[in-house]
Amino acid sequence: MAYNESEQIEKEVKQRSEQAIRQIQTGGYLQKLRVEHNLRLIDVSNKINISPNFLSEIEKGKRIPSDSNIRKLAELYDVDEIKLFDMYGKIALSVKEELIENKGLQKTLILIKESGMSGEDKIRLYNGLYEGYKSFL
């Protein structure tokens, strides 16, 4: 086995391990929220239209809910959607929707990606955009 293949396998194993940890932690967080809201598995599963067994698997970290169900859970428990998506290592639906609706933003991101900028320069640019947005408000 070539050295690069070994590195790739190691990287994939690490990514899967990190995802499994995220799933378990986020599932536990969702269970905690359900208990804090005095809801049973059947209550939540009926509200977001999934089976109680599937919800139980989500809370145990064995399954990942769909993007639409992550959004429903965030709304039900009144938590930040972006935070919940981030806990799963996913991009929030609201962010995806903004990208889909805003062609100018898509073009800008493509130009930045294709510009050959260093990672450090991209971070500085994105931070500058963020600061500009905050001062615009």
The first five atom37 places (N, CA, C, CB, O) and aatype in JSON, in Angstrom:
{
  "aatype": [12, 0, 18, 2, 6, 15, 6, 5, 9, 6, 11, 6, 19, 11, 5, 1, 15, 6, 5, 0, 9, 1, 5, 9, 5, 16, 7, 7, 18, 10, 5, 11, 10, 1, 19, 6, 8, 2, 10, 1, 10, 9, 3, 19, 15, 2, 11, 9, 2, 9, 15, 14, 2, 13, 10, 15, 6, 9, 6, 11, 7, 11, 1, 9, 14, 15, 3, 15, 2, 9, 1, 11, 10, 0, 6, 10, 18, 3, 19, 3, 6, 9, 11, 10, 13, 3, 12, 18, 7, 11, 9, 0, 10, 15, 19, 11, 6, 6, 10, 9, 6, 2, 11, 7, 10, 5, 11, 16, 10, 9, 10, 9, 11, 6, 15, 7, 12, 15, 7, 6, 3, 11, 9, 1, 10, 18, 2, 7, 10, 18, 6, 7, 18, 11, 15, 13, 10],
  "atom_mask": [
    [1, 1, 1, 1, 1],
    [1, 1, 1, 1, 1],
    [1, 1, 1, 1, 1],
    [1, 1, 1, 1, 1],
    [1, 1, 1, 1, 1],
    [1, 1, 1, 1, 1],
    [1, 1, 1, 1, 1],
    [1, 1, 1, 1, 1],
    [1, 1, 1, 1, 1],
    [1, 1, 1, 1, 1],
    [1, 1, 1, 1, 1],
    [1, 1, 1, 1, 1],
    [1, 1, 1, 1, 1],
    [1, 1, 1, 1, 1],
    [1, 1, 1, 1, 1],
    [1, 1, 1, 1, 1],
    [1, 1, 1, 1, 1],
    [1, 1, 1, 1, 1],
    [1, 1, 1, 1, 1],
    [1, 1, 1, 1, 1],
    [1, 1, 1, 1, 1],
    [1, 1, 1, 1, 1],
    [1, 1, 1, 1, 1],
    [1, 1, 1, 1, 1],
    [1, 1, 1, 1, 1],
    [1, 1, 1, 1, 1],
    [1, 1, 1, 0, 1],
    [1, 1, 1, 0, 1],
    [1, 1, 1, 1, 1],
    [1, 1, 1, 1, 1],
    [1, 1, 1, 1, 1],
    [1, 1, 1, 1, 1],
    [1, 1, 1, 1, 1],
    [1, 1, 1, 1, 1],
    [1, 1, 1, 1, 1],
    [1, 1, 1, 1, 1],
    [1, 1, 1, 1, 1],
    [1, 1, 1, 1, 1],
    [1, 1, 1, 1, 1],
    [1, 1, 1, 1, 1],
    [1, 1, 1, 1, 1],
    [1, 1, 1, 1, 1],
    [1, 1, 1, 1, 1],
    [1, 1, 1, 1, 1],
    [1, 1, 1, 1, 1],
    [1, 1, 1, 1, 1],
    [1, 1, 1, 1, 1],
    [1, 1, 1, 1, 1],
    [1, 1, 1, 1, 1],
    [1, 1, 1, 1, 1],
    [1, 1, 1, 1, 1],
    [1, 1, 1, 1, 1],
    [1, 1, 1, 1, 1],
    [1, 1, 1, 1, 1],
    [1, 1, 1, 1, 1],
    [1, 1, 1, 1, 1],
    [1, 1, 1, 1, 1],
    [1, 1, 1, 1, 1],
    [1, 1, 1, 1, 1],
    [1, 1, 1, 1, 1],
    [1, 1, 1, 0, 1],
    [1, 1, 1, 1, 1],
    [1, 1, 1, 1, 1],
    [1, 1, 1, 1, 1],
    [1, 1, 1, 1, 1],
    [1, 1, 1, 1, 1],
    [1, 1, 1, 1, 1],
    [1, 1, 1, 1, 1],
    [1, 1, 1, 1, 1],
    [1, 1, 1, 1, 1],
    [1, 1, 1, 1, 1],
    [1, 1, 1, 1, 1],
    [1, 1, 1, 1, 1],
    [1, 1, 1, 1, 1],
    [1, 1, 1, 1, 1],
    [1, 1, 1, 1, 1],
    [1, 1, 1, 1, 1],
    [1, 1, 1, 1, 1],
    [1, 1, 1, 1, 1],
    [1, 1, 1, 1, 1],
    [1, 1, 1, 1, 1],
    [1, 1, 1, 1, 1],
    [1, 1, 1, 1, 1],
    [1, 1, 1, 1, 1],
    [1, 1, 1, 1, 1],
    [1, 1, 1, 1, 1],
    [1, 1, 1, 1, 1],
    [1, 1, 1, 1, 1],
    [1, 1, 1, 0, 1],
    [1, 1, 1, 1, 1],
    [1, 1, 1, 1, 1],
    [1, 1, 1, 1, 1],
    [1, 1, 1, 1, 1],
    [1, 1, 1, 1, 1],
    [1, 1, 1, 1, 1],
    [1, 1, 1, 1, 1],
    [1, 1, 1, 1, 1],
    [1, 1, 1, 1, 1],
    [1, 1, 1, 1, 1],
    [1, 1, 1, 1, 1],
    [1, 1, 1, 1, 1],
    [1, 1, 1, 1, 1],
    [1, 1, 1, 1, 1],
    [1, 1, 1, 0, 1],
    [1, 1, 1, 1, 1],
    [1, 1, 1, 1, 1],
    [1, 1, 1, 1, 1],
    [1, 1, 1, 1, 1],
    [1, 1, 1, 1, 1],
    [1, 1, 1, 1, 1],
    [1, 1, 1, 1, 1],
    [1, 1, 1, 1, 1],
    [1, 1, 1, 1, 1],
    [1, 1, 1, 1, 1],
    [1, 1, 1, 1, 1],
    [1, 1, 1, 0, 1],
    [1, 1, 1, 1, 1],
    [1, 1, 1, 1, 1],
    [1, 1, 1, 0, 1],
    [1, 1, 1, 1, 1],
    [1, 1, 1, 1, 1],
    [1, 1, 1, 1, 1],
    [1, 1, 1, 1, 1],
    [1, 1, 1, 1, 1],
    [1, 1, 1, 1, 1],
    [1, 1, 1, 1, 1],
    [1, 1, 1, 1, 1],
    [1, 1, 1, 0, 1],
    [1, 1, 1, 1, 1],
    [1, 1, 1, 1, 1],
    [1, 1, 1, 1, 1],
    [1, 1, 1, 0, 1],
    [1, 1, 1, 1, 1],
    [1, 1, 1, 1, 1],
    [1, 1, 1, 1, 1],
    [1, 1, 1, 1, 1],
    [1, 1, 1, 1, 1]
  ],
  "atom_positions": [
    [[0.86, -1.18, 0.0], [0.0, 0.0, 0.0], [0.89, 1.23, 0.0], [-0.97, 0.0, 1.23], [1.82, 1.35, 0.8]],
    [[0.61, 2.14, -0.89], [1.39, 3.36, -0.99], [1.15, 4.24, 0.23], [1.06, 4.13, -2.27], [0.12, 4.15, 0.89]],
    [[2.14, 5.09, 0.5], [2.07, 5.98, 1.66], [0.86, 6.9, 1.57], [3.34, 6.81, 1.79], [0.17, 7.12, 2.57]],
    [[0.57, 7.44, 0.39], [-0.58, 8.33, 0.2], [-1.89, 7.62, 0.47], [-0.58, 8.9, -1.2], [-2.81, 8.21, 1.04]],
    [[-2.0, 6.36, 0.07], [-3.21, 5.59, 0.33], [-3.4, 5.4, 1.83], [-3.15, 4.22, -0.38], [-4.51, 5.52, 2.33]],
    [[-2.33, 5.11, 2.53], [-2.38, 4.93, 3.97], [-2.83, 6.22, 4.66], [-1.02, 4.49, 4.51], [-3.65, 6.2, 5.58]],
    [[-2.27, 7.35, 4.19], [-2.68, 8.64, 4.75], [-4.16, 8.91, 4.49], [-1.82, 9.77, 4.15], [-4.86, 9.44, 5.35]],
    [[-4.62, 8.55, 3.3], [-6.02, 8.78, 2.93], [-6.94, 7.93, 3.81], [-6.26, 8.44, 1.44], [-7.97, 8.42, 4.29]],
    [[-6.58, 6.69, 4.03], [-7.39, 5.82, 4.88], [-7.42, 6.36, 6.3], [-6.83, 4.37, 4.87], [-8.47, 6.4, 6.94]],
    [[-6.26, 6.79, 6.79], [-6.18, 7.36, 8.14], [-7.07, 8.61, 8.25], [-4.73, 7.72, 8.48], [-7.75, 8.8, 9.26]],
    [[-7.05, 9.43, 7.23], [-7.87, 10.65, 7.21], [-9.35, 10.31, 7.23], [-7.54, 11.5, 5.97], [-10.12, 10.93, 7.97]],
    [[-9.76, 9.33, 6.43], [-11.17, 8.91, 6.38], [-11.62, 8.33, 7.72], [-11.38, 7.89, 5.27], [-12.74, 8.61, 8.16]],
    [[-10.78, 7.54, 8.35], [-11.11, 6.96, 9.65], [-11.29, 8.07, 10.68], [-10.02, 5.97, 10.11], [-12.22, 8.04, 11.48]],
    [[-10.39, 9.04, 10.65], [-10.49, 10.17, 11.57], [-11.77, 10.95, 11.34], [-9.28, 11.1, 11.41], [-12.45, 11.31, 12.31]],
    [[-12.13, 11.22, 10.08], [-13.36, 11.95, 9.76], [-14.59, 11.19, 10.23], [-13.45, 12.21, 8.27], [-15.52, 11.78, 10.78]],
    [[-14.6, 9.89, 10.02], [-15.74, 9.08, 10.46], [-15.85, 9.06, 11.98], [-15.62, 7.64, 9.93], [-16.95, 9.11, 12.53]],
    [[-14.72, 8.98, 12.65], [-14.72, 9.0, 14.11], [-15.24, 10.34, 14.63], [-13.3, 8.74, 14.65], [-16.04, 10.38, 15.57]],
    [[-14.79, 11.42, 14.02], [-15.26, 12.75, 14.42], [-16.76, 12.89, 14.19], [-14.5, 13.85, 13.67], [-17.46, 13.47, 15.01]],
    [[-17.25, 12.37, 13.06], [-18.69, 12.44, 12.76], [-19.47, 11.61, 13.78], [-18.97, 11.94, 11.32], [-20.53, 12.04, 14.24]],
    [[-18.98, 10.45, 14.13], [-19.66, 9.61, 15.12], [-19.74, 10.32, 16.47], [-18.93, 8.24, 15.27], [-20.77, 10.28, 17.15]],
    [[-18.67, 10.97, 16.86], [-18.65, 11.71, 18.12], [-19.67, 12.85, 18.06], [-17.24, 12.27, 18.42], [-20.41, 13.07, 19.01]],
    [[-19.69, 13.58, 16.93], [-20.66, 14.68, 16.76], [-22.09, 14.15, 16.88], [-20.47, 15.38, 15.4], [-22.93, 14.76, 17.55]],
    [[-22.36, 13.02, 16.23], [-23.71, 12.45, 16.27], [-24.12, 12.09, 17.69], [-23.78, 11.21, 15.39], [-25.24, 12.38, 18.11]],
    [[-23.22, 11.48, 18.43], [-23.53, 11.08, 19.81], [-23.75, 12.31, 20.68], [-22.4, 10.21, 20.39], [-24.71, 12.36, 21.45]],
    [[-22.87, 13.29, 20.56], [-23.0, 14.51, 21.36], [-24.28, 15.27, 21.02], [-21.78, 15.41, 21.16], [-24.99, 15.74, 21.91]],
    [[-24.57, 15.4, 19.73], [-25.75, 16.14, 19.31], [-27.02, 15.38, 19.67], [-25.71, 16.41, 17.8], [-28.02, 15.99, 20.08]],
    [[-26.99, 14.07, 19.54], [-28.14, 13.27, 19.95], [-28.43, 13.44, 21.43], [0.0, 0.0, 0.0], [-29.58, 13.59, 21.83]],
    [[-27.38, 13.42, 22.25], [-27.56, 13.65, 23.69], [-28.11, 15.03, 23.98], [0.0, 0.0, 0.0], [-28.95, 15.2, 24.87]],
    [[-27.65, 16.02, 23.23], [-28.14, 17.39, 23.38], [-29.63, 17.45, 23.04], [-27.34, 18.36, 22.47], [-30.41, 18.08, 23.76]],
    [[-30.04, 16.8, 21.95], [-31.44, 16.78, 21.56], [-32.3, 16.07, 22.61], [-31.61, 16.09, 20.2], [-33.42, 16.51, 22.91]],
    [[-31.78, 14.99, 23.17], [-32.52, 14.29, 24.22], [-32.7, 15.19, 25.44], [-31.8, 12.99, 24.62], [-33.77, 15.25, 26.04]],
    [[-31.64, 15.9, 25.8], [-31.7, 16.83, 26.93], [-32.75, 17.9, 26.68], [-30.32, 17.49, 27.16], [-33.54, 18.23, 27.57]],
    [[-32.78, 18.45, 25.46], [-33.78, 19.46, 25.12], [-35.19, 18.9, 25.22], [-33.53, 20.02, 23.71], [-36.1, 19.56, 25.72]],
    [[-35.37, 17.68, 24.74], [-36.7, 17.05, 24.79], [-37.17, 16.91, 26.24], [-36.68, 15.67, 24.1], [-38.32, 17.21, 26.56]],
    [[-36.27, 16.44, 27.09], [-36.6, 16.26, 28.5], [-36.89, 17.61, 29.16], [-35.45, 15.53, 29.24], [-37.85, 17.73, 29.93]],
    [[-36.07, 18.62, 28.86], [-36.28, 19.96, 29.42], [-37.63, 20.55, 29.01], [-35.16, 20.89, 28.98], [-38.22, 21.33, 29.75]],
    [[-38.1, 20.17, 27.83], [-39.4, 20.65, 27.35], [-40.55, 19.73, 27.78], [-39.39, 20.76, 25.83], [-41.7, 19.91, 27.36]],
    [[-40.24, 18.76, 28.63], [-41.25, 17.82, 29.14], [-42.02, 17.13, 28.01], [-42.23, 18.54, 30.07], [-43.24, 17.01, 28.06]],
    [[-41.28, 16.69, 27.01], [-41.88, 16.0, 25.88], [-41.42, 14.55, 25.85], [-41.52, 16.71, 24.57], [-40.29, 14.23, 26.22]],
    [[-42.31, 13.7, 25.41], [-41.97, 12.29, 25.23], [-41.51, 12.07, 23.79], [-43.18, 11.36, 25.58], [-41.74, 12.92, 22.92]],
    [[-40.87, 10.94, 23.54], [-40.45, 10.6, 22.18], [-41.62, 10.69, 21.22], [-39.84, 9.19, 22.14], [-41.49, 11.24, 20.13]],
    [[-42.77, 10.15, 21.62], [-43.95, 10.14, 20.75], [-44.43, 11.56, 20.45], [-45.09, 9.32, 21.39], [-44.9, 11.84, 19.35]],
    [[-44.31, 12.46, 21.43], [-44.73, 13.85, 21.23], [-43.9, 14.52, 20.15], [-44.63, 14.65, 22.54], [-44.42, 15.12, 19.21]],
    [[-42.59, 14.39, 20.29], [-41.67, 15.03, 19.33], [-41.8, 14.37, 17.97], [-40.21, 14.96, 19.83], [-41.85, 15.05, 16.94]],
    [[-41.85, 13.04, 17.94], [-41.92, 12.34, 16.66], [-43.19, 12.72, 15.9], [-41.87, 10.83, 16.87], [-43.16, 12.85, 14.68]],
    [[-44.29, 12.9, 16.6], [-45.53, 13.32, 15.94], [-45.41, 14.74, 15.4], [-46.72, 13.23, 16.91], [-45.91, 15.04, 14.32]],
    [[-44.75, 15.62, 16.15], [-44.62, 17.02, 15.74], [-43.74, 17.19, 14.5], [-44.06, 17.85, 16.89], [-43.97, 18.07, 13.68]],
    [[-42.72, 16.33, 14.37], [-41.83, 16.49, 13.21], [-42.02, 15.37, 12.17], [-40.37, 16.5, 13.67], [-41.3, 15.3, 11.18]],
    [[-43.02, 14.52, 12.43], [-43.43, 13.51, 11.45], [-42.36, 12.46, 11.15], [-43.82, 14.18, 10.17], [-42.07, 12.15, 9.99]],
    [[-41.78, 11.9, 12.22], [-40.89, 10.74, 12.09], [-41.33, 9.72, 13.14], [-39.37, 11.13, 12.28], [-42.12, 10.05, 14.02]],
    [[-40.84, 8.52, 13.04], [-41.24, 7.49, 14.0], [-40.51, 7.7, 15.32], [-40.97, 6.07, 13.44], [-39.4, 8.23, 15.35]],
    [[-41.13, 7.28, 16.43], [-40.45, 7.36, 17.72], [-39.13, 6.58, 17.74], [-41.36, 6.85, 18.83], [-38.16, 7.01, 18.37]],
    [[-39.11, 5.44, 17.05], [-37.88, 4.64, 16.99], [-36.75, 5.4, 16.29], [-38.14, 3.32, 16.27], [-35.6, 5.36, 16.74]],
    [[-37.09, 6.08, 15.2], [-36.08, 6.85, 14.48], [-35.57, 8.0, 15.34], [-36.66, 7.39, 13.16], [-34.37, 8.27, 15.37]],
    [[-36.48, 8.67, 16.04], [-36.07, 9.75, 16.94], [-35.17, 9.21, 18.04], [-37.31, 10.45, 17.56], [-34.18, 9.85, 18.4]],
    [[-35.49, 8.05, 18.58], [-34.65, 7.43, 19.6], [-33.25, 7.17, 19.06], [-35.29, 6.13, 20.1], [-32.26, 7.4, 19.76]],
    [[-33.16, 6.68, 17.83], [-31.85, 6.43, 17.21], [-31.08, 7.73, 17.01], [-32.03, 5.71, 15.86], [-29.85, 7.75, 17.16]],
    [[-31.78, 8.81, 16.67], [-31.14, 10.12, 16.54], [-30.56, 10.54, 17.88], [-32.14, 11.19, 16.02], [-29.41, 10.97, 17.96]],
    [[-31.36, 10.41, 18.93], [-30.92, 10.82, 20.27], [-29.78, 9.96, 20.8], [-32.09, 10.76, 21.23], [-28.99, 10.42, 21.63]],
    [[-29.68, 8.73, 20.33], [-28.57, 7.86, 20.74], [-27.33, 8.05, 19.86], [-29.01, 6.39, 20.69], [-26.28, 7.46, 20.12]],
    [[-27.46, 8.89, 18.83], [-26.34, 9.14, 17.94], [-26.14, 8.08, 16.87], [0.0, 0.0, 0.0], [-25.09, 8.03, 16.24]],
    [[-27.14, 7.24, 16.68], [-27.02, 6.17, 15.68], [-27.47, 6.63, 14.29], [-27.84, 4.97, 16.1], [-27.08, 6.02, 13.28]],
    [[-28.27, 7.68, 14.23], [-28.77, 8.19, 12.96], [-28.67, 9.71, 12.94], [-30.24, 7.74, 12.73], [-28.61, 10.36, 13.98]],
    [[-28.64, 10.26, 11.73], [-28.62, 11.71, 11.54], [-29.96, 12.11, 10.92], [-27.4, 12.18, 10.63], [-30.38, 11.51, 9.93]],
    [[-30.63, 13.11, 11.5], [-31.89, 13.54, 10.89], [-31.64, 14.26, 9.57], [-32.66, 14.45, 11.85], [-30.55, 14.79, 9.33]],
    [[-32.65, 14.29, 8.73], [-32.56, 15.03, 7.48], [-32.42, 16.52, 7.8], [-33.79, 14.77, 6.57], [-32.69, 16.95, 8.92]],
    [[-32.01, 17.28, 6.8], [-31.88, 18.72, 7.0], [-33.22, 19.34, 7.42], [-31.38, 19.39, 5.72], [-33.26, 20.19, 8.31]],
    [[-34.3, 18.91, 6.78], [-35.6, 19.49, 7.14], [-35.99, 19.12, 8.57], [-36.69, 19.01, 6.17], [-36.63, 19.92, 9.26]],
    [[-35.62, 17.93, 9.03], [-35.93, 17.55, 10.41], [-35.02, 18.25, 11.42], [-35.8, 16.04, 10.57], [-35.45, 18.51, 12.54]],
    [[-33.79, 18.55, 11.03], [-32.93, 19.35, 11.92], [-33.57, 20.72, 12.11], [-31.47, 19.49, 11.33], [-33.62, 21.23, 13.23]],
    [[-34.06, 21.3, 11.02], [-34.74, 22.59, 11.12], [-35.98, 22.49, 12.01], [-35.15, 23.09, 9.71], [-36.2, 23.36, 12.86]],
    [[-36.77, 21.45, 11.83], [-37.98, 21.27, 12.65], [-37.62, 21.12, 14.13], [-38.78, 20.03, 12.18], [-38.3, 21.68, 14.99]],
    [[-36.57, 20.38, 14.42], [-36.14, 20.2, 15.82], [-35.68, 21.53, 16.41], [-35.01, 19.15, 15.91], [-35.99, 21.85, 17.56]],
    [[-34.93, 22.3, 15.62], [-34.48, 23.61, 16.1], [-35.67, 24.51, 16.42], [-33.58, 24.28, 15.05], [-35.67, 25.19, 17.44]],
    [[-36.67, 24.5, 15.55], [-37.86, 25.31, 15.79], [-38.63, 24.81, 17.0], [-38.78, 25.3, 14.55], [-39.06, 25.6, 17.84]],
    [[-38.8, 23.51, 17.1], [-39.54, 22.92, 18.21], [-38.9, 23.25, 19.56], [-39.65, 21.41, 18.05], [-39.59, 23.61, 20.51]],
    [[-37.58, 23.14, 19.63], [-36.88, 23.37, 20.89], [-36.42, 24.82, 21.06], [-35.68, 22.45, 20.97], [-35.81, 25.18, 22.06]],
    [[-36.73, 25.65, 20.06], [-36.38, 27.07, 20.09], [-34.88, 27.27, 20.3], [-37.17, 27.78, 21.2], [-34.44, 28.02, 21.18]],
    [[-34.11, 26.57, 19.45], [-32.65, 26.75, 19.46], [-32.22, 27.24, 18.09], [-31.92, 25.41, 19.83], [-32.95, 27.08, 17.11]],
    [[-31.05, 27.83, 18.02], [-30.53, 28.37, 16.78], [-30.29, 27.26, 15.76], [-29.22, 29.14, 17.04], [-29.57, 26.29, 16.02]],
    [[-30.93, 27.41, 14.6], [-30.8, 26.41, 13.53], [-29.35, 26.22, 13.12], [-31.65, 26.81, 12.32], [-28.88, 25.1, 12.94]],
    [[-28.64, 27.33, 12.96], [-27.24, 27.25, 12.5], [-26.41, 26.47, 13.52], [-26.65, 28.67, 12.29], [-25.55, 25.68, 13.13]],
    [[-26.64, 26.69, 14.8], [-25.9, 25.95, 15.83], [-26.17, 24.45, 15.73], [-26.28, 26.47, 17.23], [-25.24, 23.65, 15.81]],
    [[-27.43, 24.08, 15.56], [-27.77, 22.66, 15.51], [-27.16, 22.0, 14.27], [-29.31, 22.47, 15.51], [-26.62, 20.9, 14.36]],
    [[-27.23, 22.67, 13.13], [-26.59, 22.13, 11.93], [-25.08, 22.0, 12.15], [-26.88, 23.03, 10.71], [-24.46, 21.0, 11.79]],
    [[-24.49, 23.04, 12.75], [-23.05, 23.03, 13.0], [-22.66, 21.88, 13.92], [-22.61, 24.36, 13.62], [-21.6, 21.27, 13.74]],
    [[-23.5, 21.57, 14.88], [-23.2, 20.45, 15.78], [-23.1, 19.14, 15.01], [-24.27, 20.33, 16.88], [-22.34, 18.25, 15.39]],
    [[-23.87, 19.02, 13.93], [-23.8, 17.83, 13.07], [-22.7, 17.94, 12.01], [-25.14, 17.6, 12.39], [-22.48, 17.01, 11.24]],
    [[-22.02, 19.09, 11.96], [-20.99, 19.29, 10.95], [-21.58, 19.56, 9.58], [0.0, 0.0, 0.0], [-20.97, 19.26, 8.55]],
    [[-22.8, 20.14, 9.57], [-23.5, 20.4, 8.31], [-23.72, 21.9, 8.13], [-24.85, 19.64, 8.27], [-23.64, 22.67, 9.08]],
    [[-24.01, 22.28, 6.91], [-24.34, 23.66, 6.59], [-25.85, 23.83, 6.77], [-23.9, 24.05, 5.13], [-26.64, 23.03, 6.27]],
    [[-26.24, 24.87, 7.48], [-27.65, 25.11, 7.79], [-28.47, 25.32, 6.52], [-27.8, 26.31, 8.7], [-27.99, 25.87, 5.53]],
    [[-29.72, 24.87, 6.58], [-30.62, 25.06, 5.45], [-30.77, 26.53, 5.09], [-31.99, 24.46, 5.76], [-30.83, 26.87, 3.91]],
    [[-30.83, 27.39, 6.08], [-31.0, 28.82, 5.8], [-29.81, 29.35, 4.99], [-31.15, 29.61, 7.11], [-29.98, 30.23, 4.15]],
    [[-28.62, 28.83, 5.25], [-27.44, 29.25, 4.5], [-27.52, 28.71, 3.07], [-26.13, 28.75, 5.2], [-27.24, 29.44, 2.12]],
    [[-27.89, 27.45, 2.92], [-28.04, 26.86, 1.58], [-29.09, 27.62, 0.78], [-28.43, 25.38, 1.68], [-28.89, 27.91, -0.41]],
    [[-30.2, 27.95, 1.43], [-31.27, 28.67, 0.74], [-30.79, 30.05, 0.26], [-32.49, 28.83, 1.66], [-31.12, 30.48, -0.84]],
    [[-30.02, 30.73, 1.1], [-29.48, 32.04, 0.72], [-28.55, 31.92, -0.48], [-28.74, 32.69, 1.9], [-28.59, 32.75, -1.39]],
    [[-27.73, 30.89, -0.49], [-26.84, 30.67, -1.64], [-27.62, 30.37, -2.91], [-25.88, 29.52, -1.34], [-27.27, 30.86, -3.99]],
    [[-28.66, 29.58, -2.8], [-29.46, 29.23, -3.96], [-30.18, 30.46, -4.51], [-30.48, 28.13, -3.61], [-30.25, 30.65, -5.73]],
    [[-30.71, 31.28, -3.63], [-31.49, 32.45, -4.04], [-30.63, 33.6, -4.54], [-32.35, 32.92, -2.89], [-31.11, 34.45, -5.29]],
    [[-29.36, 33.66, -4.14], [-28.54, 34.83, -4.43], [-27.43, 34.47, -5.42], [-27.93, 35.4, -3.12], [-26.36, 34.0, -5.03]],
    [[-27.7, 34.7, -6.7], [-26.72, 34.36, -7.75], [-25.45, 35.19, -7.61], [-27.34, 34.58, -9.14], [-24.36, 34.71, -7.92]],
    [[-25.59, 36.45, -7.16], [-24.41, 37.3, -6.97], [-23.47, 36.74, -5.92], [0.0, 0.0, 0.0], [-22.25, 36.8, -6.08]],
    [[-24.04, 36.19, -4.86], [-23.22, 35.58, -3.81], [-22.52, 34.33, -4.35], [-24.09, 35.22, -2.57], [-21.36, 34.08, -4.05]],
    [[-23.25, 33.54, -5.15], [-22.65, 32.35, -5.77], [-21.46, 32.74, -6.64], [-23.69, 31.6, -6.61], [-20.39, 32.14, -6.54]],
    [[-21.65, 33.75, -7.49], [-20.57, 34.18, -8.38], [-19.37, 34.68, -7.59], [-21.08, 35.28, -9.33], [-18.22, 34.39, -7.93]],
    [[-19.66, 35.44, -6.54], [-18.57, 35.97, -5.71], [-17.76, 34.84, -5.09], [-19.13, 36.89, -4.6], [-16.53, 34.86, -5.13]],
    [[-18.44, 33.85, -4.52], [-17.74, 32.73, -3.89], [-16.94, 31.93, -4.91], [-18.73, 31.82, -3.16], [-15.84, 31.46, -4.62]],
    [[-17.49, 31.76, -6.11], [-16.76, 31.03, -7.15], [-15.5, 31.79, -7.55], [-17.67, 30.8, -8.4], [-14.44, 31.2, -7.7]],
    [[-15.62, 33.11, -7.72], [-14.46, 33.92, -8.08], [-13.39, 33.85, -6.99], [-14.87, 35.39, -8.32], [-12.2, 33.76, -7.28]],
    [[-13.82, 33.9, -5.73], [-12.85, 33.8, -4.63], [-12.17, 32.45, -4.66], [-13.55, 34.02, -3.26], [-10.95, 32.36, -4.5]],
    [[-12.94, 31.39, -4.86], [-12.37, 30.04, -4.9], [-11.37, 29.89, -6.04], [-13.49, 28.99, -5.04], [-10.32, 29.27, -5.88]],
    [[-11.7, 30.45, -7.19], [-10.85, 30.32, -8.37], [-9.7, 31.33, -8.41], [-11.68, 30.46, -9.62], [-8.86, 31.27, -9.3]],
    [[-9.65, 32.24, -7.46], [-8.67, 33.33, -7.49], [-7.25, 32.89, -7.17], [-9.08, 34.39, -6.52], [-6.3, 33.59, -7.5]],
    [[-7.11, 31.75, -6.53], [-5.78, 31.32, -6.12], [-5.33, 31.95, -4.81], [0.0, 0.0, 0.0], [-4.17, 31.83, -4.42]],
    [[-6.25, 32.63, -4.13], [-5.92, 33.23, -2.83], [-5.5, 32.16, -1.85], [-7.11, 34.03, -2.26], [-5.95, 31.02, -1.91]],
    [[-4.62, 32.54, -0.95], [-4.23, 31.61, 0.11], [-5.4, 31.48, 1.08], [-2.94, 32.1, 0.84], [-6.29, 32.32, 1.11]],
    [[-5.38, 30.43, 1.86], [-6.4, 30.23, 2.89], [-6.45, 31.38, 3.86], [0.0, 0.0, 0.0], [-7.52, 31.8, 4.3]],
    [[-5.26, 31.88, 4.2], [-5.17, 33.0, 5.13], [-5.81, 34.26, 4.55], [-3.69, 33.28, 5.48], [-6.52, 34.99, 5.25]],
    [[-5.57, 34.52, 3.27], [-6.17, 35.68, 2.61], [-7.7, 35.54, 2.54], [-5.59, 35.86, 1.2], [-8.42, 36.52, 2.73]],
    [[-8.17, 34.33, 2.26], [-9.62, 34.11, 2.22], [-10.25, 34.4, 3.59], [-9.93, 32.67, 1.79], [-11.3, 35.03, 3.67]],
    [[-9.6, 33.94, 4.65], [-10.12, 34.18, 5.99], [-10.18, 35.68, 6.26], [-9.25, 33.48, 7.06], [-11.17, 36.18, 6.81]],
    [[-9.12, 36.41, 5.88], [-9.12, 37.86, 6.08], [-10.24, 38.52, 5.28], [-7.75, 38.46, 5.67], [-10.92, 39.42, 5.77]],
    [[-10.43, 38.07, 4.05], [-11.5, 38.62, 3.21], [-12.87, 38.34, 3.83], [-11.42, 38.02, 1.79], [-13.7, 39.25, 3.94]],
    [[-13.11, 37.11, 4.23], [-14.42, 36.75, 4.82], [-14.66, 37.5, 6.12], [-14.5, 35.23, 5.06], [-15.77, 37.95, 6.39]],
    [[-13.62, 37.65, 6.93], [-13.76, 38.42, 8.17], [-14.06, 39.88, 7.86], [-12.49, 38.31, 9.02], [-14.85, 40.52, 8.56]],
    [[-13.42, 40.42, 6.8], [-13.69, 41.79, 6.39], [-15.13, 41.96, 5.9], [0.0, 0.0, 0.0], [-15.77, 42.97, 6.19]],
    [[-15.63, 40.97, 5.17], [-17.03, 41.01, 4.72], [-17.97, 40.99, 5.91], [-17.32, 39.82, 3.8], [-18.96, 41.72, 5.94]],
    [[-17.66, 40.16, 6.88], [-18.49, 40.06, 8.08], [-18.5, 41.39, 8.84], [-17.98, 38.93, 8.99], [-19.56, 41.87, 9.25]],
    [[-17.33, 41.98, 9.02], [-17.25, 43.25, 9.72], [-17.97, 44.34, 8.94], [-15.78, 43.64, 9.96], [-18.63, 45.2, 9.53]],
    [[-17.84, 44.32, 7.62], [-18.55, 45.29, 6.78], [-20.06, 45.14, 6.92], [0.0, 0.0, 0.0], [-20.79, 46.13, 6.99]],
    [[-20.52, 43.92, 6.95], [-21.94, 43.67, 7.14], [-22.43, 44.21, 8.48], [-22.24, 42.16, 7.04], [-23.46, 44.88, 8.56]],
    [[-21.66, 43.92, 9.55], [-22.06, 44.39, 10.88], [-22.13, 45.92, 10.92], [-21.09, 43.88, 11.95], [-23.04, 46.47, 11.54]],
    [[-21.18, 46.6, 10.28], [-21.2, 48.07, 10.3], [-22.31, 48.61, 9.39], [-19.83, 48.63, 9.86], [-22.79, 49.73, 9.6]],
    [[-22.72, 47.84, 8.39], [-23.82, 48.22, 7.51], [-25.13, 48.28, 8.27], [-23.94, 47.24, 6.33], [-25.99, 49.12, 8.0]],
    [[-25.27, 47.38, 9.24], [-26.51, 47.34, 10.03], [-26.55, 48.56, 10.89], [-26.6, 46.05, 10.89], [-27.5, 48.75, 11.64]]
  ]
}
